[in-house]
Amino acid sequence: MGRFSDPQDPLFQALNSSLAFDYRLAPYDIEQSLAHARMLARTGILEQEDLSRIEQGLEAVRDEIEADRFAIQPGDEDIHMAIERRLTEIVGPAGGRLHTARSRNDQVATDVAMLVRAHSLEARALLHALMTTLVELAERHLDWPLPGYTHMQRAQPVYLSHHLLAWFWKFRRDSQRFNFCMTATDELPLGAGALAGVNFDTERMFVAEELGFRAIAENSLDAVSNRDFVLDYLSAAATCAGHLSQLGGEVVLWSTTEFGFCRVSDSFASGSSLMPQKKNPDAAELLRAKAPRIVGRLAGLHGVLHGLPLTYNKDLQEDKEPLFDAIDTLELCLRVAREMLAGIEFDRERMAAAASDESIAATDVADLLVRQGVPFREAHGIVGGVVRGAEERGKGLSELTDEELRELAPALPPDGFRALLEQSSWLESKVSEGGTSLARVRDQLSAARHVLGDDTWGLAPRGPKQPARPDAQGGESPR
Ligand code: ARG
């Protein structure tokens, strides 16, 4: 470097180098460089011969990286410099022409946007698989009653299908959040140069089309400093991980001896080293525990970005580790959640026994009074008194005598009251849209099936050139 007379301090190099983690940008960086070089040749900025050399050289570098034969050098500060250094070793001076009309500032923003888009797509695919499993489970457990809970108290009975589908819609919203992340990566940063634009009349839209971006970033200063799409991914991932955490927490609770509503398969549980009887739902516990880690990554990046002046600052290099860790954590959790749910067994008897607790019919009894003309507020109080009266007598609701009923709730017709308890009609009476009656759950299932069957999943398809997920094996360290 012509400007410097002293070599870099190894301590500074250790702080400054990003190769240990930005290695996984390599496939995007190569795609981007190919598109950039083709644009330079189209516009006459680069000779055709140099383009051919650069193309061959970049393919050779790609092969080395894919075969894990790519050797880094001590001076390689980041993946962008390492690839260019190796390209120049392979093809000679033509390699040095690749960086014409480009800066690492617009280059890195472009790589990261490409990666965020690829992993938003991947998150959607994994969510689709998880949601498919939930629909299948709901179909298999259509009319299994269990208590629904509020405040962790038995509240009103519901069907297991209805309960499982509640998770479906949460994950549906997550997938929509990842759709938004893809929209947030629509505009190509490349061509912004270091910050002000470049001294050549480039064709940015050509590069955008080659790489599957819809448009170009309108402002070069914004383009090199924008990391909103990373925040958007982390935010979507944090909410999604929160849902997985709640789901995991429920599986932990339901698989206790006390609840006994479900059993996780042996392949997603572990034993105790001391207590031979134990089967621990570790997978569900870890789903529960991973969410705050992703929230922490989101909060961390907000911290890095806040107060940063325009435009590029080296602080921005700190966007990558939080992003990569969140991607790896979320994708693993989504896979685990699907597999764990696919192998789960529900206990019909245990759930039914809990759901036949007569006190959870209290709302239905109140509505019986409402049909007699009693205002709901008043009915609520009367039925509360009936439940308390039964409890004091050590009886179930249906064991109250006509006399006791007359005393506790004169307005309550004893026959209608008993019929209601006998029929266990409390589930089928929930006929309102979105309710738990079987007819409504069937409507819901077909709506869910419709969501899954829409193959664009609410998003128009993108340009064909995008590598689907070339950094899938990413994370392994460079040699
Ligand atoms: N490794 C850097 C990053 O991730 C690349 C951009 C460096 N640009 C610069 N002007 N030093 O942000």
Residues whose N, C-alpha, C, O or C-beta is under 5 A from the ligand:
A	BS01	LIG	S18 D78 R104 N105 V108 L316 Q317
